[in-house]
Amino acid sequence: MAEFKYEIVKELGVISENAKGWTTELNMVSWNDNTPKFDVRPWSPGHERMGKGISLTEDELTNLVKLFNSRNEEDSFE
């Protein structure tokens, strides 16, 4: 399996934390020296290991926020 490189360019915030100390975070991450993307995924303490996540361009994240903000009351889990 080919190795990959990543660099957390900017830590934007923690979304949640589990009992084992892993945090789901929103960060700006550069994968394999490419342009950084907004990235949501779980990280171990110290960022040595990561879980599965999603990386979005700024346009994709903007569209996601618009979709979230335009949802109806019946689209809520409450």
C-alpha positions as CSV (number, residue, x, y, z in Angstrom):
1,M,0.0,0.0,0.0
2,A,1.4,3.4,-1.0
3,E,2.2,5.8,1.8
4,F,0.5,9.1,2.0
5,K,1.4,12.4,3.6
6,Y,-0.7,14.8,5.5
7,E,-0.2,18.1,7.2
8,I,-2.8,19.7,9.4
9,V,-2.4,23.3,8.2
10,K,-4.9,24.8,10.7
11,E,-7.0,23.3,13.5
12,L,-10.4,24.9,13.3
13,G,-12.2,23.2,16.2
14,V,-13.3,20.1,18.0
15,I,-16.8,18.8,17.2
16,S,-16.9,16.0,19.8
17,E,-14.8,13.8,22.0
18,N,-15.3,10.1,22.8
19,A,-14.5,8.2,26.0
20,K,-11.1,7.1,24.7
21,G,-10.0,10.7,24.1
22,W,-10.4,10.7,20.3
23,T,-11.8,13.9,19.0
24,T,-13.8,14.5,15.8
25,E,-12.4,17.7,14.4
26,L,-12.8,20.3,11.6
27,N,-9.3,21.1,10.3
28,M,-7.7,22.3,7.1
29,V,-5.5,19.4,5.9
30,S,-3.1,19.1,3.0
31,W,-3.0,15.5,1.7
32,N,0.1,14.5,-0.3
33,D,1.3,18.1,-0.6
34,N,-1.9,19.2,-2.4
35,T,-4.0,22.3,-1.7
36,P,-5.5,22.1,1.8
37,K,-9.2,21.1,2.1
38,F,-11.6,21.3,5.0
39,D,-11.5,18.0,6.7
40,V,-13.9,16.3,9.2
41,R,-12.6,13.1,10.9
42,P,-11.7,11.5,14.2
43,W,-8.2,11.9,15.5
44,S,-6.3,10.2,18.3
45,P,-4.8,12.4,21.0
46,G,-1.7,14.0,19.5
47,H,-2.9,13.4,15.9
48,E,-0.8,10.3,15.4
49,R,-3.8,8.2,14.1
50,M,-7.0,9.1,12.3
51,G,-10.3,7.5,11.5
52,K,-12.4,7.7,8.3
53,G,-13.6,11.1,7.4
54,I,-14.5,13.5,4.6
55,S,-12.5,16.3,2.9
56,L,-14.3,19.2,1.2
57,T,-13.3,22.1,-0.9
58,E,-14.4,25.5,0.3
59,D,-17.2,25.5,-2.3
60,E,-18.4,22.1,-1.1
61,L,-18.3,23.1,2.5
62,T,-20.2,26.3,1.7
63,N,-22.9,24.3,-0.1
64,L,-23.1,21.9,2.8
65,V,-23.6,24.7,5.3
66,K,-26.3,26.2,3.0
67,L,-28.1,22.9,2.8
68,F,-27.9,22.5,6.6
69,N,-29.2,26.0,7.2
70,S,-32.1,25.6,4.7
71,R,-33.5,22.5,6.3
72,N,-37.1,22.4,7.5
73,E,-38.3,21.7,11.1
74,E,-39.4,18.2,10.0
75,D,-35.8,17.5,8.9
76,S,-34.7,17.6,12.6
77,F,-34.1,14.5,14.8
78,E,-35.8,16.2,17.7
